Amino acid sequence: MTNAYSLIQDNIRTDSIHLLHTPNPTAAMLPFRIFACGHYYCLKGYRVERQGLNNRLLVLTLAGSGHITYRGVSYPLTKGQAFLIDCNELQIYESVGDDWEIQWVRYEESKGIDYEFTINGGRFQPIALQRLGYVETRMNTILQQANHYAPAADLIMSEALCGVLTAMYEDKHVHDTLKMSSSVTKAISETVIYMERHYADNTTVKELAHKIHMTPYAFIRLFKRQIGLTPYEYILKVRITQARFILEQTDLSITEISEQVGFHNINNFIRKFKMLTNTTPLKYRQLNGGLYERGT
């Protein structure tokens, strides 16, 4: 358990907004629960050094300049950038100069949800937003709903926050892809098409990498940067999606379907199918495939 401490020099303008929100009990069923949010006009000397808080913190820079140190790296913060951090870990963020305007949200996630890892991928970096107006509008929605006790307030806030986080992830993906050369992105795209057409083949990562003249390590790294999944994760998703279609539309046995989508061990097929769908192929067919219930 991280030792909690907080050192705050709260130099902000008097027209800054700081709102606390207590979620309704039913918010436990939502992906996010927001506990605090604000719109700060930070003055010279504003500084936060903190760790050990079991929340996530999202900060959007609207104007001026700031600076953050997190996970051993430091970054300047400028207009249109947003960052997401785990407040359990040591964080230091502060204003640079006399004017740093920010909007922020502190929240917790439901079990199994980890947008901090999804967005940062273990390597923290502020994200330059391509749709600043979209994100700012949703941040404003959160501020407007905070401290309101209308039945839908928590739902509205959770939906707005999800929009912000999704925009951050999309823009991180675009940024990472733009750093790759056009020839590499084209090669990866062509590989994806090949994989979708030959998903049942036993083509190895080494063979896929060789086709586009890359080492397996470089291929896996660049594939994930562009697609968001490793080659193995992607082909598995394609195979299971195709298996679902066959289960719904045919009366082929589970064994036949396993072979048809590229699995030559039925137990492995059932295990992977359940991992991605939370059910077995047979139960999936019973729920989605009409009358087809032939055994394996």
C-alpha positions in Angstrom: 0.0 0.0 0.0 1.5 3.4 -1.0 2.0 5.8 1.8 -0.4 8.7 1.2 0.8 12.3 1.4 -0.1 15.6 -0.3 1.7 18.9 -0.6 -0.4 21.5 -2.3 0.3 25.2 -3.0 -3.2 26.1 -4.1 -2.5 29.5 -5.8 -5.6 29.9 -7.9 -7.8 32.9 -8.9 -10.9 33.5 -6.8 -13.2 32.7 -9.7 -11.8 29.2 -10.0 -14.4 26.4 -9.5 -13.9 23.4 -7.2 -16.8 21.0 -6.9 -17.3 17.8 -4.8 -19.8 15.2 -5.8 -21.1 12.3 -3.9 -22.4 9.6 -6.3 -25.7 7.9 -5.7 -25.6 4.3 -4.5 -26.8 3.1 -7.9 -23.6 4.6 -9.5 -21.8 1.5 -8.3 -23.2 -0.1 -11.5 -21.6 2.5 -13.7 -18.1 2.3 -15.2 -17.1 5.6 -13.6 -17.9 7.4 -10.4 -16.8 11.1 -10.2 -15.9 12.5 -6.8 -14.5 15.9 -7.6 -14.0 18.2 -10.6 -13.0 21.8 -11.2 -12.1 24.6 -13.5 -8.9 26.3 -12.2 -7.1 29.5 -13.2 -3.8 28.7 -11.7 -1.4 31.5 -10.7 2.3 31.5 -10.4 3.4 29.1 -7.7 0.5 26.7 -8.1 2.0 23.2 -7.3 0.7 19.8 -6.3 2.9 16.9 -5.1 0.9 13.9 -4.1 0.6 10.1 -4.0 -1.5 7.4 -2.3 -4.9 8.6 -3.4 -7.0 5.7 -4.8 -8.5 7.6 -7.7 -7.7 8.6 -11.3 -7.1 12.2 -12.3 -7.8 13.7 -15.7 -6.4 17.2 -16.4 -7.1 19.3 -19.6 -5.1 22.4 -20.3 -7.2 25.1 -21.8 -4.7 28.0 -21.8 -1.3 28.9 -20.5 1.4 26.4 -19.5 2.1 23.8 -16.9 4.4 21.0 -16.2 4.0 17.4 -14.9 6.4 14.8 -13.5 5.0 11.3 -13.3 6.6 7.9 -13.4 10.1 9.4 -13.7 9.4 11.5 -16.8 8.7 15.2 -17.1 6.6 16.9 -19.7 5.5 20.5 -20.4 1.7 21.1 -20.7 0.2 23.4 -23.2 -3.2 24.3 -24.6 -5.1 21.4 -26.0 -3.2 18.7 -24.0 -4.7 16.3 -21.6 -3.2 13.7 -19.2 -4.6 10.8 -17.2 -2.8 9.5 -14.1 -3.2 7.0 -11.3 -3.2 9.1 -8.1 -1.7 6.2 -6.1 1.6 6.9 -7.8 3.8 10.0 -7.1 2.7 12.9 -9.2 4.0 16.5 -9.4 2.2 19.1 -11.5 2.5 22.9 -11.4 1.9 26.1 -13.3 4.6 27.6 -15.5 4.4 31.4 -15.5 1.4 33.4 -14.3 -1.5 31.7 -16.1 -2.4 28.1 -16.4 -6.1 27.4 -17.0 -7.2 23.8 -16.5 -10.3 21.6 -16.2 -9.9 18.5 -14.1 -11.9 15.4 -12.9 -11.1 13.0 -10.2 -12.9 9.7 -10.4 -12.8 5.9 -9.7 -13.4 3.1 -12.1 -15.3 -0.1 -11.7 -13.4 -3.4 -11.4 -12.0 -4.6 -14.7 -11.8 -1.1 -16.1 -8.4 0.6 -16.5 -8.4 3.5 -18.9 -5.1 4.8 -17.5 -3.4 1.7 -18.8 -5.4 1.6 -22.0 -4.5 5.2 -22.8 -0.9 5.4 -21.5 0.0 1.8 -22.2 2.5 1.8 -19.3 4.3 4.8 -20.9 2.9 8.1 -19.7 2.7 11.0 -22.1 0.3 13.9 -22.3 -2.0 13.7 -25.4 -2.4 16.5 -27.9 -6.2 16.5 -28.6 -7.4 16.8 -32.1 -11.0 17.7 -31.0 -10.5 20.1 -28.2 -14.0 21.5 -28.5 -15.6 18.1 -28.2 -13.6 17.3 -25.1 -14.2 20.7 -23.5 -17.9 20.4 -24.0 -18.0 17.1 -22.2 -15.8 18.4 -19.4 -18.3 21.2 -19.0 -21.1 18.7 -18.9 -19.4 17.0 -15.9 -19.0 20.4 -14.2 -22.7 21.2 -14.8 -23.9 17.9 -13.3 -21.5 17.8 -10.3 -23.1 18.2 -6.9 -26.5 17.7 -8.5 -28.7 15.0 -7.1 -30.9 14.4 -10.1 -31.5 10.7 -10.8 -29.6 10.8 -14.1 -26.7 13.0 -13.0 -24.2 10.1 -12.4 -25.2 8.5 -15.7 -24.7 11.7 -17.6 -21.3 12.4 -16.0 -20.1 8.8 -16.6 -21.1 9.0 -20.2 -19.4 12.4 -20.7 -16.2 11.1 -19.1 -16.3 8.0 -21.3 -16.4 10.4 -24.3 -13.4 12.3 -23.1 -11.4 9.2 -22.4 -12.3 7.6 -25.7 -11.2 10.8 -27.5 -7.9 10.7 -25.7 -7.3 7.1 -26.7 -8.2 7.9 -30.4 -5.9 10.9 -30.5 -3.1 8.9 -28.8 -3.5 6.2 -31.5 -3.5 8.8 -34.3 -0.3 10.4 -32.8 1.5 7.1 -32.6 0.5 6.1 -36.1 1.7 9.5 -37.5 5.1 8.8 -36.1 5.4 5.8 -38.4 6.4 6.1 -42.0 3.8 5.8 -44.7 5.5 2.7 -46.1 5.3 1.0 -42.7 1.6 1.9 -42.2 0.8 0.6 -45.7 2.7 -2.6 -45.0 0.8 -3.2 -41.7 -2.5 -2.4 -43.4 -1.8 -4.9 -46.1 -0.8 -7.5 -43.5 -4.2 -6.9 -41.8 -6.0 -7.6 -45.0 -4.0 -10.8 -45.6 -4.7 -12.0 -42.0 -8.4 -11.4 -42.4 -8.4 -13.4 -45.7 -6.2 -16.2 -44.3 -7.3 -16.3 -40.7 -7.6 -20.1 -40.6 -4.0 -20.6 -41.8 -1.2 -21.4 -39.4 0.9 -18.5 -40.5 3.4 -17.5 -37.9 4.3 -14.0 -36.7 7.8 -14.7 -38.1 6.3 -15.4 -41.5 4.1 -12.3 -41.5 7.1 -10.2 -40.5 9.2 -11.7 -43.3 6.5 -10.8 -45.9 7.1 -7.1 -45.1 10.8 -7.4 -44.5 10.7 -6.7 -40.7 12.1 -8.5 -37.7 9.4 -10.2 -35.6 10.1 -7.8 -32.7 9.7 -4.7 -34.9 6.6 -6.2 -36.6 4.8 -6.9 -33.3 5.7 -3.4 -31.9 4.6 -1.5 -35.0 1.5 -3.7 -35.6 0.3 -2.9 -32.0 1.0 0.8 -32.4 -1.1 1.0 -35.5 -3.9 -1.5 -34.8 -4.0 -1.5 -31.0 -3.6 -5.2 -30.7 -0.7 -7.6 -31.2 -0.9 -9.8 -34.3 -1.9 -12.8 -32.2 -4.6 -10.8 -30.4 -5.9 -9.6 -33.7 -6.0 -13.0 -35.5 -7.7 -14.5 -32.4 -10.4 -11.8 -32.5 -11.0 -12.4 -36.2 -11.2 -16.2 -35.7 -13.6 -15.9 -32.8 -15.8 -13.4 -34.6 -16.0 -15.8 -37.6 -16.8 -18.7 -35.2 -19.7 -16.7 -33.8 -21.0 -16.1 -37.3 -20.8 -19.8 -38.2 -22.5 -20.8 -34.9 -25.4 -18.5 -35.6 -25.8 -19.3 -39.3 -25.1 -23.0 -39.6 -25.5 -26.4 -37.9 -21.9 -27.4 -38.1 -20.5 -29.1 -35.1 -18.3 -27.4 -32.6 -15.4 -29.6 -33.8 -16.0 -28.7 -37.4 -16.2 -25.0 -36.6 -13.0 -25.2 -34.5 -11.1 -26.6 -37.5 -12.7 -24.2 -40.0 -11.6 -21.1 -38.1 -8.0 -22.3 -37.6 -8.1 -24.2 -34.3 -6.9 -27.8 -34.4 -7.4 -28.4 -30.7 -11.1 -28.1 -29.7 -10.3 -27.5 -26.0 -8.1 -24.6 -27.0 -10.9 -23.3 -29.2 -13.5 -23.5 -26.4 -11.0 -21.8 -23.9 -10.2 -18.9 -26.3 -13.9 -18.5 -27.3 -14.9 -18.3 -23.6 -12.1 -15.8 -22.9 -13.4 -13.4 -25.5 -17.2 -13.9 -25.1 -17.6 -15.1 -21.5 -19.5 -18.2 -22.7 -18.8 -21.5 -24.5 -19.5 -22.1 -28.2 -22.4 -24.4 -27.4 -24.1 -22.0 -25.0 -23.5 -19.2 -27.5 -25.3 -21.2 -30.2 -28.2 -22.0 -27.8 -28.7 -18.3 -27.1 -28.0 -16.9 -30.6 -28.3 -19.7 -33.1 -31.8 -20.8 -33.2 -32.4 -24.6 -33.3 -28.9 -25.8 -34.1 -27.8 -27.9 -31.2 -25.8 -30.7 -32.7 -23.2 -32.0 -30.4 -19.4 -31.8 -30.8 
